């Protein structure tokens, strides 16, 4: 599950003075997907903010009807309740997300998996009531999950090979939503923007004075909303910034911390010391999936896999009460990205 982990430094008062009439950044916001969203836009031409707000909200509603696991009439929940082995039409968008997730899952040897929610429920994270299950209960659930039980026989359909299987798109759908809202903004003729949903972001262009969009990564400690690092986006091409963390949703039980990040291979919360993973990628959907997947792996395996697949990632871990960073080769060689 994704938690709030990024803060846009540009979230308040971005109007800047030009030589003649000031060009102002317009701020739009709302609630969707169980969190909040903010869009910052500017243009030399006048922006119809009311219509843009309406179009953004309409796109959220469309995505919600497709992918929400919290409404029984969504396309994905209708698929989850299906109790036969026949192919079910779900649409090309959902199938594409499943295929992307499958590739990321294979890269992590199954640590990341869209069918893991029954384990999330078993441990009590869904209702915020900790419940350490027995090994036999864990194994019973593991035997019924896995993307190997999910097939996509066509570009628009999915098929279960295990009737109790259910698909939870939350670890990838928010990134996809960022890309779709960015497309709504671009369709309005706007090329300079910052789109943020629950801390997940995509930027394009720059501020009116030509300076960079600046993104702050939170210090990944419980109860700490301090800034850990600031990213300057010194390029006009669009880029996604996604962070996953273990520090917002967890249980402490008998001296052991249990994170909501569950390794689908073991059926248990991860026990490594990695606290957060930030991924920069030109595709928000990929960035969202990879940030969760690399966090599931933990620092050493995450660096290895990120290097193998060319994923620009910054990993923050804790050792003896102190934070330390690791970064992939792609992160270390990024151009047009400043770090402070």
N, C-alpha and C positions, 0 to 999 in steps of 0.2 A: 504494500500500500504506500501511496505517496503521501508525504507530509509537506507542510510549508517550509521551504528551506532557502528560498531566494528572496531578496528584497530589491526592488528597483529604486535606485537612488534618485530616479527621475519621476517619482510618483507624486510630487507636489510642485506646483508653480514652475513650469518650464518655459513661460513666455520670456522671450529675449528681445532686446531693443535693436531694431535695424536703423539704417540711416534715415529712412522716411517713416512709414507706418510700421509699428512693431508687428512681427510675425509671431503669433502665439501658438503654443502647443495646446491642443484641445484634449481634455481628459474625459474619458467615458469609463463607466464602471457599472458593476452589477453583481448579482449572485447567480451561480450555476454550479452544477456538479458537486454540490456539498461544500463549496468554498466560494471565494470571491474572484472576480476578474477585473482587470484594469487595462485600458488601451490608451496609449498616448500617441497622438497623430499631429502632423502639421503639413501644410501645403501652401504654396504661393497663391493658389486659387481658393476661393471660399469653400468650406466644408459644411455640408448639410449634416450636422451632428445628430439631429433627431432621426433622420432616415438611417444614418450609419448605425446608431444605437438599435433601431428596430431590426435592421438586417443582421446585426450581431446576435441579438436575442433570438431571432428566428432560426439562425444556424445552431445555436445552442439547443434549442427545442428539438430540432431535427436530429442532432447527434444523440440527445437524450433518449429519444424514441427508438433509436437504433441500438444503443450500447449500454444503457443504464442497467445495472444489476439491482437497482433499488425500486424499479417499477415493473410490476408483473406483465404489463402489456408491451414492454420493449421487445424488439426482435430477438436480442440475445437471450432474454429470459424465457421467451416462448420456445426457443431452441433448447434451453436447459431443461425445461419441463417435458420435452418430447420423450416419449417412452417407446421408441422403436428404432430400428437400425436403418431407416430410410434416409436418404439425403433430404435436407430441409433448406429451402431458399432463405438466405439471410442477407444477400446483397454483396456486391463486390467489395465494398469498403471493409466490412467485417472480415471477409475472407483474406483480404490483403493484410489486415492487422494480424490475423492468426499466422499467416505465412511468414511475416517479419518476426513475430515472436518465436516461431518454430526455429528459425535460423539462429536467433540469439540463444535459445534454449540449447540447441545442439552445440553451440560454441562454448557453453558453460557446463557441458556434460549433464544437463538436466537440472542444474541448481535453480535456474529460472524457469517457471512453468505457469501458464495461464490457468491451469486447472487446480491450483493449490488451495483454493478457498476452503474446501472441507477441513483441511488441516488448520487453517486460520480459525475456523469455527471451533474445532476440537480443543484448541489451546485456550479458548475463551476471549480472543481478541475482538471478535465481532460484537460482543456484548460488554466488553471491558470488565469481565469477571474472570480472573485468572483460574485456569483449571489444568494442572499438569496431568496429562493423560498417561496411561500405562503404555509400555512398549507394545503390548498386543493390540491396544486400540490404535496406536500410531500405525502399526504395520497393516492393520485392517484397512485403514484409509489409504495408505500408500498404494495398496494393491488395486485401488479403484480410481486412481488419478494418473495423469500423464498425457502429454500431447501425442504420444503414440496411439492413444485411443481415439484421437480426433483426426478425421480425414476431410479433405476438401476436394471432392470428386469433380467439381466444376469451379469456374471463377466466381460463382455466386452462391454456392451451397456448401454446407457442412454436414458431416455424417458422424454419428457416434458409433464406436465399437465397444463401448461400455455404457450401459443405459444410465447408470448413476452419475456419469460424467457431467460436470458443469463448467462453463467457461466464464472467467472473470477478467474483463478487459481493462480494469482500473489501472494497471501498471503500464499501459501503453495508450489508452484512449485519451488521456489528458494531453499527452504530447501531440496526438493526432488532432485534438481539438484546437490546440495552439496553431497548428498549421492551417486549419480550416478558417479560424477567425482571422488569421493573417491574410488569407485569400480573400475574405470578405472586404477587408480594408483595402487590399490592392485593387479589387474590382471597383472600388469607389474612386480610383485614380490616385491613390495615395501611395507614395514610395518611401516615405520616412515615418517610421512608427516603432513602437515598442508594445508588444502584446504579452500580457501576463495572466496566467490562470493558476491560482493556488501556488504561486511561486515559480511556476515553469514558464519559460520565456522564449520569445523570438524577437530579434531586432532586425531592422533594415534601415539603411541610410544613416542619418545623424541628426543632431539638434539644429535648430534654425541658425545658430551662429557658426555652424560647421564643426563644433566639438563632438566628441564621441558620446554615445549612450554609455552609461556606467552602471554596472550590475554588482551588487554586494552579495557575497556568500556569507551566510550566518556561521558564527562559531558553533560547531555541532555538539553542544553540551546542554543537558536538560536545564530548563529555567534560565538559560543565557541567550538573550537576543542581541548580543554584540556582533559586530562585523568581524569576520575572520579574514576576508580578502576581497579586494575590489577588482573587477574585470572591466577594462576599457575596451569597448568594441570599436576598433579603429579601421573598420571597413564598411563600405556601403552595401555589399552583398548581404543577404539575409543569413542569419546564423541562429541556432537554437542553443539555449543554456539550460540544462536540466540537472537538478540535484536530488538524490535520494539519501535519506538518513535513517539511522536507527534510534535517534535520541528523542523523538517526539511521542512514540507509542511503544510502551514497554511495561513489563511488570518486574518488580523486585520481590523475590521470594527466597527466604532463608539464605540471604547473602549472595544469591545468584540473580543476575539481570537477564530477563528473557525479552528479546527484541521481537517486534512484529514481523521482521524479515525472516521468513521460514525457508529453509533449504528443502526443496521438494525431494531430494535424494534421501535425506535422513528423516524427514517428517517433523523436524524440530527447529526451533529458532536458532539462528546462527549464534555462535559463541565466540567468534573472533573479535579482535579489538578495533576493527574498522568502523568508523562512525558515520562517514558520509562519502559519497562519490559524486563529483560534478563532471558532466560530459558536455563538450561542445561539438556540435555536428550540424551539417547543413540541412538535415532532415529532423524535425522535432520528434517525429514518431520513433525513429531509430534512437535518438538521444534519450528519450524517456525509457524505452525498454533496456537500453544498455546501462543506464545509471542504476536501475534496480538490479539488473543481472550482475554487474560488477560488485555492487554492494553485497550481494548474496555470497559471492566467492570469497571476499576478504582480500586484504592488501596484496599478498604475494601472488596468488592465482589471478587476481584482477589485473595486475600489471602485466603478467605473462599473456593473458588473453587479449587485453587491450593492445599490446604491442603486436600480437599476431594478426589482429583484425584492423589495425590502424585507427583505433578509437582514441581521441584526445580526451584524457581523463585525469582529474586531480583527486587523489584519495587522501582523506584525513583520518588518521587513526590515533588511538590513545595508548600510551605506555607509561606505567608508573605515574599516572596522574598528569602527564604532559602530552600535548598534541604534537604530532609530527606528520609531515606530508610526503607523499610519493606521487610521482606523475609518470605518465606513459611517454613513449618517444614522440608520439604525435602531438601531445600537449607541449612537450619541451621545444618542439620545432615550429609551433604555430607562428604565423605571421599576422600582422595587423591586429594583434591582441596584446593589450598591456595588462600587467598584473601588479597590484600594489598591496 
